[in-house]
Amino acid sequence: MASRRLEVLQAHLGGLRVQEDDDRELERQATSAAATTLPPPDQMFDFLTRDNKQLRGQIFEFLKDPLYRPNYYLSMQGFRDLTSKRVAKFVGARFFSVFDYVNDPLKFQAALECLSFCDYSLAIKSGVHFTLCGGTIAKLGTEKHHDVLRAMDTLELPGSFGMTELGHGSNVMGIETTAVYDPASQEFILNTPNNEASKFWIGGVAQTARISAIFAQLTVNGRNEGPHVFIVHLRDASGNFMPGVRCADNGPKQGLLGVDNGQIWLNNVRVPRDALLDRFATVDSAGNYRSPIANVQQRFGTMIGGLTTGRMLIAQGAVDACKIGCTIAIRYAADRPQFGDRPILSYLTHQRRLFVGLSTTYAFHLAMLQLKQVVIKGGPDAAKQVHIVSSGLKAGATWHRVKILQDCRECCGGMGFLAINRIGPMLNDMNVDTTFEGDNTVLMAQVAKPLLDAAVKARMTSAPPPPKVMEMDLCKTCVGRLLAWREQMLTAGLAADMAAAAAKGGANAAMAALDDNLDRVTQLGWAWTDRHTFAAFQAEAAAAPPQLQPALNLLALLYGLTRIEAGVECYLSTGALSGEAMKAVHAKANALCRELGAGNGRLALALCDGFGIPDHLLQAPIAIGNWRTFEG
């Protein structure tokens, strides 16, 4: 019946003819087969887990230790103490080294990714130490700094990352902390010139960090050379502050209570010349500054390049949280009846929330796998590509995580509100991921900027015509074209406005025009992310083992259709799609949800099992036990 209603709607569409008949037929067969052919969970897990499988298994086994069991009755200080003990025990197991940040980045990321499955405070506190502090020293420092890294590997020197200031979040180039070279003593003198220049939200600073990778404006011989990074000792081995260092506790937060965020002020803090991370900039004993990167802006871009790994870990952490949330909510919904014996998973409203979340989770996981390969392969344009892709995926994945976990929480009703069932605490602890490692709105602008620059330079300011459609056949090729057209149309429209402003008033007028359309810039960042992630999903599904392809093709199409729904204003306002066409998009998405929900969600449950999350990390009683025997 549902397919017949869809055919009737398709008959009204007028205009959308896609030529790839073979593609449409193969996809029809694949999505139909998905309803009856379940993907083997072990094969799906192998497909989704491309690297360091043995290491991941070892860490998951290690996390069975009772120390890592959840405890939701702790005070803030109790949670901080527990998190510190957890980090210490994990570091003591020596699963990886801070040197792997450079030598084996996939191993480095794999080890830290595993911690998100256990507890986000554990993951973030470890990430600040190893990734932000250790990784920055490993990337920007030289051999003289290896003793510090070795001490970080044993947690002898707990690290922090002193970049963000009270008055400077996203604008790192504008930080005000100063570092002036004193040739007489061959030291750098660091100062916090005003309270807005105090380092703020610095993880580990309130109680535990002994060192910090401090970003400061470097002045040598009276000349400002832009932001550079210095190793600054905050505390001695006994926990006492070093001369000129003052720190304060940021106190209770919305979540992430296991991380002791704090504030730093520096008053004439002297550090030796070797404290400068000098791979890309040196100051000799006579006070001569040298750098192989002459341009201050380019040099700055190199200095903050270490943020990319952190951004990737945050994005993957968001994806992994969605895996947990979807698995808990879908398992519970398949077993929980309402209004008689009908499972709540059989209701379309449930399916629409949970299955769209499931498809989106798969989409971003597969896009992240492709991004990791770009990092490993490297090449002359890799750094720029990684910056753009990681910005879009981090923003998209974390914004989606907010919605997906909220939907999962609501779909579990009161059980979803209980801390022991995991979803609520994740919502609180992870809310910050939309603004750290780059505010999402700013990151979407980072995605859009190179698209606009290229369009203006090439004078591509005419909006392309929408895909020609004679009749609607909502296959992946059609969906891919519609997503690509939205990106192109938004790019051309913004580029045209900038070019027109530049013709009248020059570069400043062009920037003013961009500023007046920042909402559209964010839309463009979303459009690029939707198109890129869907394309990654398509490519990965096509390369998957045959047993997995039907389910992956179904999920990919559902994801693409719902991203067209997300851009409905664009398609309808431009006439690219008619109202009837959008009805067909909606009906097709509903039909795919029904396929996923057939047989009380057999396919959806198998796809959740494919994530391979062990029970001791899934944790929620409603997902790993019998809710009927639940006692608080």
Beta strands, then each sheet from edge to edge (+ up, - down):
strand 1: 159-162
strand 2: 178-182
strand 3: 187-191
strand 4: 199-202
strand 5: 211-220
strand 6: 223-233
strand 7: 245-249
strand 8: 262-266
strand 9: 269-272
strand 10: 282-283
strand 11: 289-290
sheet 1: 1+ 5+ 2+ 3- 9+
sheet 2: 1+ 5+ 6-
sheet 3: 4+ 8- 7+
sheet 4: 10+ 11-
end
